[in-house]
Amino acid sequence: MPAINGRELGRRAHEIRPHLRILYMTGYSRNAVVHQGRLDEGVDLLEKPVTQAKLALKVREILDRAHD
């Protein structure tokens, strides 16, 4: 995306809709998005390549989780 990255887009969307559930997807190395071996709290990540089944399971997991 030109002029904005996914994390910034997610942050802005969350400001507008605090209960919005966001799933980040990346094709980059896990080291590029994971800090000291772990994701930031509350961040859901799916690494590419991804199958339809894996995507569906992750989306279902996120939707079933109680709102914070």
PDB file of N, CA, C and O in Angstrom:
ATOM      1  N   MET A   1       0.845  -1.173   0.000  1.00  0.00           N
ATOM      2  CA  MET A   1       0.000   0.000   0.000  1.00  0.00           C
ATOM      3  C   MET A   1       0.892   1.239   0.000  1.00  0.00           C
ATOM      4  O   MET A   1       1.773   1.375   0.849  1.00  0.00           O
ATOM      5  N   PRO A   2       0.670   2.110  -0.924  1.00  0.00           N
ATOM      6  CA  PRO A   2       1.487   3.325  -0.932  1.00  0.00           C
ATOM      7  C   PRO A   2       1.100   4.258   0.209  1.00  0.00           C
ATOM      8  O   PRO A   2      -0.080   4.409   0.524  1.00  0.00           O
ATOM      9  N   ALA A   3       2.079   4.869   0.813  1.00  0.00           N
ATOM     10  CA  ALA A   3       1.920   5.929   1.818  1.00  0.00           C
ATOM     11  C   ALA A   3       1.487   5.457   3.206  1.00  0.00           C
ATOM     12  O   ALA A   3       1.391   6.275   4.120  1.00  0.00           O
ATOM     13  N   ILE A   4       1.224   4.173   3.387  1.00  0.00           N
ATOM     14  CA  ILE A   4       0.834   3.677   4.710  1.00  0.00           C
ATOM     15  C   ILE A   4       1.144   2.183   4.775  1.00  0.00           C
ATOM     16  O   ILE A   4       1.030   1.474   3.776  1.00  0.00           O
ATOM     17  N   ASN A   5       1.535   1.714   5.950  1.00  0.00           N
ATOM     18  CA  ASN A   5       1.766   0.270   6.081  1.00  0.00           C
ATOM     19  C   ASN A   5       0.597  -0.365   6.832  1.00  0.00           C
ATOM     20  O   ASN A   5      -0.267   0.338   7.354  1.00  0.00           O
ATOM     21  N   GLY A   6       0.576  -1.672   6.882  1.00  0.00           N
ATOM     22  CA  GLY A   6      -0.526  -2.400   7.491  1.00  0.00           C
ATOM     23  C   GLY A   6      -0.708  -2.112   8.970  1.00  0.00           C
ATOM     24  O   GLY A   6      -1.837  -2.008   9.450  1.00  0.00           O
ATOM     25  N   ARG A   7       0.381  -1.986   9.686  1.00  0.00           N
ATOM     26  CA  ARG A   7       0.272  -1.699  11.131  1.00  0.00           C
ATOM     27  C   ARG A   7      -0.360  -0.336  11.376  1.00  0.00           C
ATOM     28  O   ARG A   7      -1.191  -0.179  12.271  1.00  0.00           O
ATOM     29  N   GLU A   8       0.038   0.648  10.575  1.00  0.00           N
ATOM     30  CA  GLU A   8      -0.533   1.987  10.725  1.00  0.00           C
ATOM     31  C   GLU A   8      -2.009   1.985  10.340  1.00  0.00           C
ATOM     32  O   GLU A   8      -2.823   2.605  11.024  1.00  0.00           O
ATOM     33  N   LEU A   9      -2.364   1.305   9.267  1.00  0.00           N
ATOM     34  CA  LEU A   9      -3.765   1.193   8.866  1.00  0.00           C
ATOM     35  C   LEU A   9      -4.574   0.532   9.975  1.00  0.00           C
ATOM     36  O   LEU A   9      -5.668   0.992  10.304  1.00  0.00           O
ATOM     37  N   GLY A  10      -4.049  -0.532  10.548  1.00  0.00           N
ATOM     38  CA  GLY A  10      -4.732  -1.207  11.645  1.00  0.00           C
ATOM     39  C   GLY A  10      -4.905  -0.306  12.855  1.00  0.00           C
ATOM     40  O   GLY A  10      -5.962  -0.303  13.485  1.00  0.00           O
ATOM     41  N   ARG A  11      -3.870   0.460  13.183  1.00  0.00           N
ATOM     42  CA  ARG A  11      -3.941   1.381  14.313  1.00  0.00           C
ATOM     43  C   ARG A  11      -5.025   2.432  14.101  1.00  0.00           C
ATOM     44  O   ARG A  11      -5.804   2.729  15.007  1.00  0.00           O
ATOM     45  N   ARG A  12      -5.066   2.987  12.901  1.00  0.00           N
ATOM     46  CA  ARG A  12      -6.073   4.015  12.600  1.00  0.00           C
ATOM     47  C   ARG A  12      -7.481   3.435  12.618  1.00  0.00           C
ATOM     48  O   ARG A  12      -8.407   4.057  13.137  1.00  0.00           O
ATOM     49  N   ALA A  13      -7.642   2.243  12.050  1.00  0.00           N
ATOM     50  CA  ALA A  13      -8.955   1.592  12.044  1.00  0.00           C
ATOM     51  C   ALA A  13      -9.414   1.307  13.468  1.00  0.00           C
ATOM     52  O   ALA A  13     -10.590   1.472  13.792  1.00  0.00           O
ATOM     53  N   HIS A  14      -8.486   0.882  14.314  1.00  0.00           N
ATOM     54  CA  HIS A  14      -8.814   0.577  15.706  1.00  0.00           C
ATOM     55  C   HIS A  14      -9.202   1.833  16.480  1.00  0.00           C
ATOM     56  O   HIS A  14     -10.029   1.764  17.390  1.00  0.00           O
ATOM     57  N   GLU A  15      -8.619   2.976  16.134  1.00  0.00           N
ATOM     58  CA  GLU A  15      -9.011   4.241  16.768  1.00  0.00           C
ATOM     59  C   GLU A  15     -10.466   4.574  16.456  1.00  0.00           C
ATOM     60  O   GLU A  15     -11.195   5.068  17.316  1.00  0.00           O
ATOM     61  N   ILE A  16     -10.881   4.303  15.226  1.00  0.00           N
ATOM     62  CA  ILE A  16     -12.247   4.608  14.792  1.00  0.00           C
ATOM     63  C   ILE A  16     -13.238   3.586  15.349  1.00  0.00           C
ATOM     64  O   ILE A  16     -14.335   3.939  15.782  1.00  0.00           O
ATOM     65  N   ARG A  17     -12.838   2.321  15.332  1.00  0.00           N
ATOM     66  CA  ARG A  17     -13.696   1.226  15.801  1.00  0.00           C
ATOM     67  C   ARG A  17     -12.905   0.349  16.768  1.00  0.00           C
ATOM     68  O   ARG A  17     -12.270  -0.618  16.350  1.00  0.00           O
ATOM     69  N   PRO A  18     -12.941   0.679  18.046  1.00  0.00           N
ATOM     70  CA  PRO A  18     -12.109  -0.017  19.028  1.00  0.00           C
ATOM     71  C   PRO A  18     -12.332  -1.528  19.114  1.00  0.00           C
ATOM     72  O   PRO A  18     -11.419  -2.252  19.511  1.00  0.00           O
ATOM     73  N   HIS A  19     -13.507  -2.019  18.759  1.00  0.00           N
ATOM     74  CA  HIS A  19     -13.780  -3.458  18.843  1.00  0.00           C
ATOM     75  C   HIS A  19     -13.527  -4.186  17.527  1.00  0.00           C
ATOM     76  O   HIS A  19     -13.798  -5.382  17.413  1.00  0.00           O
ATOM     77  N   LEU A  20     -13.015  -3.473  16.543  1.00  0.00           N
ATOM     78  CA  LEU A  20     -12.700  -4.087  15.261  1.00  0.00           C
ATOM     79  C   LEU A  20     -11.614  -5.138  15.453  1.00  0.00           C
ATOM     80  O   LEU A  20     -10.605  -4.883  16.111  1.00  0.00           O
ATOM     81  N   ARG A  21     -11.817  -6.287  14.892  1.00  0.00           N
ATOM     82  CA  ARG A  21     -10.819  -7.346  14.982  1.00  0.00           C
ATOM     83  C   ARG A  21      -9.970  -7.307  13.721  1.00  0.00           C
ATOM     84  O   ARG A  21     -10.494  -7.260  12.608  1.00  0.00           O
ATOM     85  N   ILE A  22      -8.677  -7.326  13.903  1.00  0.00           N
ATOM     86  CA  ILE A  22      -7.751  -7.155  12.794  1.00  0.00           C
ATOM     87  C   ILE A  22      -6.844  -8.370  12.703  1.00  0.00           C
ATOM     88  O   ILE A  22      -6.270  -8.807  13.701  1.00  0.00           O
ATOM     89  N   LEU A  23      -6.722  -8.908  11.507  1.00  0.00           N
ATOM     90  CA  LEU A  23      -5.812 -10.017  11.225  1.00  0.00           C
ATOM     91  C   LEU A  23      -4.759  -9.507  10.263  1.00  0.00           C
ATOM     92  O   LEU A  23      -5.072  -9.106   9.142  1.00  0.00           O
ATOM     93  N   TYR A  24      -3.516  -9.522  10.701  1.00  0.00           N
ATOM     94  CA  TYR A  24      -2.405  -9.118   9.853  1.00  0.00           C
ATOM     95  C   TYR A  24      -1.911 -10.346   9.099  1.00  0.00           C
ATOM     96  O   TYR A  24      -1.858 -11.449   9.643  1.00  0.00           O
ATOM     97  N   MET A  25      -1.554 -10.135   7.847  1.00  0.00           N
ATOM     98  CA  MET A  25      -0.959 -11.193   7.034  1.00  0.00           C
ATOM     99  C   MET A  25       0.351 -10.666   6.487  1.00  0.00           C
ATOM    100  O   MET A  25       0.460  -9.496   6.121  1.00  0.00           O
ATOM    101  N   THR A  26       1.340 -11.537   6.434  1.00  0.00           N
ATOM    102  CA  THR A  26       2.631 -11.094   5.933  1.00  0.00           C
ATOM    103  C   THR A  26       3.305 -12.189   5.125  1.00  0.00           C
ATOM    104  O   THR A  26       3.139 -13.380   5.387  1.00  0.00           O
ATOM    105  N   GLY A  27       4.048 -11.762   4.165  1.00  0.00           N
ATOM    106  CA  GLY A  27       4.897 -12.658   3.396  1.00  0.00           C
ATOM    107  C   GLY A  27       6.350 -12.435   3.757  1.00  0.00           C
ATOM    108  O   GLY A  27       7.244 -13.108   3.244  1.00  0.00           O
ATOM    109  N   TYR A  28       6.580 -11.469   4.660  1.00  0.00           N
ATOM    110  CA  TYR A  28       7.928 -11.167   5.112  1.00  0.00           C
ATOM    111  C   TYR A  28       8.379 -12.185   6.146  1.00  0.00           C
ATOM    112  O   TYR A  28       7.576 -12.945   6.687  1.00  0.00           O
ATOM    113  N   SER A  29       9.652 -12.185   6.402  1.00  0.00           N
ATOM    114  CA  SER A  29      10.225 -13.028   7.437  1.00  0.00           C
ATOM    115  C   SER A  29       9.527 -12.765   8.762  1.00  0.00           C
ATOM    116  O   SER A  29       9.177 -11.629   9.080  1.00  0.00           O
ATOM    117  N   ARG A  30       9.332 -13.815   9.519  1.00  0.00           N
ATOM    118  CA  ARG A  30       8.721 -13.678  10.841  1.00  0.00           C
ATOM    119  C   ARG A  30       9.491 -12.669  11.692  1.00  0.00           C
ATOM    120  O   ARG A  30       8.896 -11.987  12.526  1.00  0.00           O
ATOM    121  N   ASN A  31      10.795 -12.567  11.492  1.00  0.00           N
ATOM    122  CA  ASN A  31      11.610 -11.623  12.266  1.00  0.00           C
ATOM    123  C   ASN A  31      11.235 -10.172  12.004  1.00  0.00           C
ATOM    124  O   ASN A  31      11.508  -9.300  12.828  1.00  0.00           O
ATOM    125  N   ALA A  32      10.614  -9.913  10.868  1.00  0.00           N
ATOM    126  CA  ALA A  32      10.244  -8.542  10.528  1.00  0.00           C
ATOM    127  C   ALA A  32       9.022  -8.060  11.315  1.00  0.00           C
ATOM    128  O   ALA A  32       8.813  -6.855  11.453  1.00  0.00           O
ATOM    129  N   VAL A  33       8.218  -8.987  11.827  1.00  0.00           N
ATOM    130  CA  VAL A  33       6.993  -8.600  12.525  1.00  0.00           C
ATOM    131  C   VAL A  33       6.929  -9.096  13.963  1.00  0.00           C
ATOM    132  O   VAL A  33       6.055  -8.685  14.726  1.00  0.00           O
ATOM    133  N   VAL A  34       7.835  -9.960  14.326  1.00  0.00           N
ATOM    134  CA  VAL A  34       7.855 -10.503  15.679  1.00  0.00           C
ATOM    135  C   VAL A  34       9.008  -9.862  16.433  1.00  0.00           C
ATOM    136  O   VAL A  34      10.129  -9.800  15.928  1.00  0.00           O
ATOM    137  N   HIS A  35       8.736  -9.391  17.626  1.00  0.00           N
ATOM    138  CA  HIS A  35       9.745  -8.692  18.427  1.00  0.00           C
ATOM    139  C   HIS A  35      10.217  -9.590  19.567  1.00  0.00           C
ATOM    140  O   HIS A  35       9.420 -10.004  20.409  1.00  0.00           O
ATOM    141  N   GLN A  36      11.481  -9.879  19.591  1.00  0.00           N
ATOM    142  CA  GLN A  36      12.084 -10.707  20.626  1.00  0.00           C
ATOM    143  C   GLN A  36      11.341 -12.027  20.800  1.00  0.00           C
ATOM    144  O   GLN A  36      11.118 -12.487  21.920  1.00  0.00           O
ATOM    145  N   GLY A  37      10.962 -12.629  19.673  1.00  0.00           N
ATOM    146  CA  GLY A  37      10.329 -13.942  19.700  1.00  0.00           C
ATOM    147  C   GLY A  37       8.839 -13.953  19.962  1.00  0.00           C
ATOM    148  O   GLY A  37       8.244 -15.022  20.097  1.00  0.00           O
ATOM    149  N   ARG A  38       8.215 -12.768  20.037  1.00  0.00           N
ATOM    150  CA  ARG A  38       6.772 -12.755  20.282  1.00  0.00           C
ATOM    151  C   ARG A  38       6.115 -11.566  19.603  1.00  0.00           C
ATOM    152  O   ARG A  38       6.747 -10.541  19.345  1.00  0.00           O
ATOM    153  N   LEU A  39       4.836 -11.732  19.324  1.00  0.00           N
ATOM    154  CA  LEU A  39       4.043 -10.651  18.748  1.00  0.00           C
ATOM    155  C   LEU A  39       3.658  -9.669  19.838  1.00  0.00           C
ATOM    156  O   LEU A  39       3.634 -10.012  21.020  1.00  0.00           O
ATOM    157  N   ASP A  40       3.359  -8.458  19.433  1.00  0.00           N
ATOM    158  CA  ASP A  40       2.812  -7.502  20.383  1.00  0.00           C
ATOM    159  C   ASP A  40       1.487  -8.049  20.909  1.00  0.00           C
ATOM    160  O   ASP A  40       0.782  -8.764  20.196  1.00  0.00           O
ATOM    161  N   GLU A  41       1.155  -7.721  22.133  1.00  0.00           N
ATOM    162  CA  GLU A  41      -0.080  -8.199  22.736  1.00  0.00           C
ATOM    163  C   GLU A  41      -1.283  -7.792  21.897  1.00  0.00           C
ATOM    164  O   GLU A  41      -1.385  -6.649  21.453  1.00  0.00           O
ATOM    165  N   GLY A  42      -2.189  -8.734  21.684  1.00  0.00           N
ATOM    166  CA  GLY A  42      -3.417  -8.460  20.950  1.00  0.00           C
ATOM    167  C   GLY A  42      -3.279  -8.483  19.439  1.00  0.00           C
ATOM    168  O   GLY A  42      -4.240  -8.170  18.736  1.00  0.00           O
ATOM    169  N   VAL A  43      -2.116  -8.844  18.919  1.00  0.00           N
ATOM    170  CA  VAL A  43      -1.908  -8.870  17.470  1.00  0.00           C
ATOM    171  C   VAL A  43      -2.106 -10.289  16.952  1.00  0.00           C
ATOM    172  O   VAL A  43      -1.509 -11.239  17.459  1.00  0.00           O
ATOM    173  N   ASP A  44      -2.950 -10.416  15.942  1.00  0.00           N
ATOM    174  CA  ASP A  44      -3.154 -11.692  15.279  1.00  0.00           C
ATOM    175  C   ASP A  44      -2.430 -11.660  13.944  1.00  0.00           C
ATOM    176  O   ASP A  44      -2.569 -10.707  13.176  1.00  0.00           O
ATOM    177  N   LEU A  45      -1.660 -12.703  13.672  1.00  0.00           N
ATOM    178  CA  LEU A  45      -0.822 -12.743  12.480  1.00  0.00           C
ATOM    179  C   LEU A  45      -0.971 -14.076  11.779  1.00  0.00           C
ATOM    180  O   LEU A  45      -1.004 -15.128  12.418  1.00  0.00           O
ATOM    181  N   LEU A  46      -1.059 -14.025  10.481  1.00  0.00           N
ATOM    182  CA  LEU A  46      -1.073 -15.204   9.641  1.00  0.00           C
ATOM    183  C   LEU A  46       0.024 -15.014   8.597  1.00  0.00           C
ATOM    184  O   LEU A  46       0.055 -14.005   7.892  1.00  0.00           O
ATOM    185  N   GLU A  47       0.913 -15.979   8.507  1.00  0.00           N
ATOM    186  CA  GLU A  47       2.026 -15.871   7.565  1.00  0.00           C
ATOM    187  C   GLU A  47       1.693 -16.532   6.240  1.00  0.00           C
ATOM    188  O   GLU A  47       1.117 -17.619   6.198  1.00  0.00           O
ATOM    189  N   LYS A  48       2.063 -15.861   5.160  1.00  0.00           N
ATOM    190  CA  LYS A  48       1.880 -16.402   3.820  1.00  0.00           C
ATOM    191  C   LYS A  48       3.014 -17.360   3.511  1.00  0.00           C
ATOM    192  O   LYS A  48       4.101 -17.188   4.062  1.00  0.00           O
ATOM    193  N   PRO A  49       2.825 -18.342   2.676  1.00  0.00           N
ATOM    194  CA  PRO A  49       1.577 -18.670   1.986  1.00  0.00           C
ATOM    195  C   PRO A  49       0.584 -19.297   2.957  1.00  0.00           C
ATOM    196  O   PRO A  49       0.971 -19.911   3.951  1.00  0.00           O
ATOM    197  N   VAL A  50      -0.688 -19.135   2.657  1.00  0.00           N
ATOM    198  CA  VAL A  50      -1.747 -19.620   3.538  1.00  0.00           C
ATOM    199  C   VAL A  50      -2.789 -20.365   2.708  1.00  0.00           C
ATOM    200  O   VAL A  50      -3.102 -19.978   1.582  1.00  0.00           O
ATOM    201  N   THR A  51      -3.306 -21.418   3.275  1.00  0.00           N
ATOM    202  CA  THR A  51      -4.374 -22.168   2.596  1.00  0.00           C
ATOM    203  C   THR A  51      -5.720 -21.560   2.993  1.00  0.00           C
ATOM    204  O   THR A  51      -5.812 -20.826   3.976  1.00  0.00           O
ATOM    205  N   GLN A  52      -6.746 -21.868   2.230  1.00  0.00           N
ATOM    206  CA  GLN A  52      -8.086 -21.387   2.576  1.00  0.00           C
ATOM    207  C   GLN A  52      -8.519 -21.939   3.925  1.00  0.00           C
ATOM    208  O   GLN A  52      -9.155 -21.239   4.713  1.00  0.00           O
ATOM    209  N   ALA A  53      -8.179 -23.184   4.189  1.00  0.00           N
ATOM    210  CA  ALA A  53      -8.554 -23.803   5.463  1.00  0.00           C
ATOM    211  C   ALA A  53      -7.883 -23.102   6.637  1.00  0.00           C
ATOM    212  O   ALA A  53      -8.523 -22.846   7.657  1.00  0.00           O
ATOM    213  N   LYS A  54      -6.610 -22.795   6.499  1.00  0.00           N
ATOM    214  CA  LYS A  54      -5.872 -22.120   7.570  1.00  0.00           C
ATOM    215  C   LYS A  54      -6.433 -20.714   7.806  1.00  0.00           C
ATOM    216  O   LYS A  54      -6.575 -20.281   8.950  1.00  0.00           O
ATOM    217  N   LEU A  55      -6.747 -20.016   6.729  1.00  0.00           N
ATOM    218  CA  LEU A  55      -7.341 -18.682   6.843  1.00  0.00           C
ATOM    219  C   LEU A  55      -8.691 -18.767   7.541  1.00  0.00           C
ATOM    220  O   LEU A  55      -8.969 -17.986   8.451  1.00  0.00           O
ATOM    221  N   ALA A  56      -9.523 -19.702   7.126  1.00  0.00           N
ATOM    222  CA  ALA A  56     -10.845 -19.856   7.726  1.00  0.00           C
ATOM    223  C   ALA A  56     -10.749 -20.164   9.218  1.00  0.00           C
ATOM    224  O   ALA A  56     -11.510 -19.612  10.013  1.00  0.00           O
ATOM    225  N   LEU A  57      -9.828 -21.033   9.602  1.00  0.00           N
ATOM    226  CA  LEU A  57      -9.650 -21.370  11.013  1.00  0.00           C
ATOM    227  C   LEU A  57      -9.213 -20.152  11.833  1.00  0.00           C
ATOM    228  O   LEU A  57      -9.707 -19.938  12.940  1.00  0.00           O
ATOM    229  N   LYS A  58      -8.305 -19.370  11.299  1.00  0.00           N
ATOM    230  CA  LYS A  58      -7.805 -18.196  12.015  1.00  0.00           C
ATOM    231  C   LYS A  58      -8.902 -17.141  12.149  1.00  0.00           C
ATOM    232  O   LYS A  58      -9.057 -16.542  13.213  1.00  0.00           O
ATOM    233  N   VAL A  59      -9.654 -16.912  11.090  1.00  0.00           N
ATOM    234  CA  VAL A  59     -10.750 -15.942  11.140  1.00  0.00           C
ATOM    235  C   VAL A  59     -11.790 -16.393  12.165  1.00  0.00           C
ATOM    236  O   VAL A  59     -12.274 -15.580  12.951  1.00  0.00           O
ATOM    237  N   ARG A  60     -12.134 -17.676  12.163  1.00  0.00           N
ATOM    238  CA  ARG A  60     -13.104 -18.206  13.122  1.00  0.00           C
ATOM    239  C   ARG A  60     -12.599 -18.025  14.552  1.00  0.00           C
ATOM    240  O   ARG A  60     -13.365 -17.643  15.437  1.00  0.00           O
ATOM    241  N   GLU A  61     -11.311 -18.298  14.782  1.00  0.00           N
ATOM    242  CA  GLU A  61     -10.698 -18.128  16.101  1.00  0.00           C
ATOM    243  C   GLU A  61     -10.830 -16.682  16.576  1.00  0.00           C
ATOM    244  O   GLU A  61     -11.181 -16.430  17.729  1.00  0.00           O
ATOM    245  N   ILE A  62     -10.551 -15.747  15.693  1.00  0.00           N
ATOM    246  CA  ILE A  62     -10.604 -14.336  16.042  1.00  0.00           C
ATOM    247  C   ILE A  62     -12.042 -13.886  16.304  1.00  0.00           C
ATOM    248  O   ILE A  62     -12.296 -13.145  17.254  1.00  0.00           O
ATOM    249  N   LEU A  63     -12.979 -14.327  15.471  1.00  0.00           N
ATOM    250  CA  LEU A  63     -14.376 -13.937  15.648  1.00  0.00           C
ATOM    251  C   LEU A  63     -14.983 -14.535  16.911  1.00  0.00           C
ATOM    252  O   LEU A  63     -15.850 -13.921  17.533  1.00  0.00           O
ATOM    253  N   ASP A  64     -14.538 -15.717  17.291  1.00  0.00           N
ATOM    254  CA  ASP A  64     -15.078 -16.374  18.479  1.00  0.00           C
ATOM    255  C   ASP A  64     -14.513 -15.820  19.776  1.00  0.00           C
ATOM    256  O   ASP A  64     -15.103 -16.013  20.840  1.00  0.00           O
ATOM    257  N   ARG A  65     -13.393 -15.143  19.704  1.00  0.00           N
ATOM    258  CA  ARG A  65     -12.771 -14.586  20.892  1.00  0.00           C
ATOM    259  C   ARG A  65     -13.625 -13.463  21.464  1.00  0.00           C
ATOM    260  O   ARG A  65     -14.163 -12.643  20.720  1.00  0.00           O
ATOM    261  N   ALA A  66     -13.746 -13.429  22.758  1.00  0.00           N
ATOM    262  CA  ALA A  66     -14.542 -12.369  23.413  1.00  0.00           C
ATOM    263  C   ALA A  66     -13.888 -11.011  23.172  1.00  0.00           C
ATOM    264  O   ALA A  66     -12.666 -10.911  23.066  1.00  0.00           O
ATOM    265  N   HIS A  67     -14.700  -9.983  23.087  1.00  0.00           N
ATOM    266  CA  HIS A  67     -14.175  -8.621  22.973  1.00  0.00           C
ATOM    267  C   HIS A  67     -13.383  -8.276  24.219  1.00  0.00           C
ATOM    268  O   HIS A  67     -13.757  -8.650  25.331  1.00  0.00           O
ATOM    269  N   ASP A  68     -12.302  -7.568  24.028  1.00  0.00           N
ATOM    270  CA  ASP A  68     -11.497  -7.121  25.178  1.00  0.00           C
ATOM    271  C   ASP A  68     -12.156  -5.950  25.865  1.00  0.00           C
ATOM    272  O   ASP A  68     -11.629  -5.437  26.852  1.00  0.00           O
TER     273      ASP A  68
END
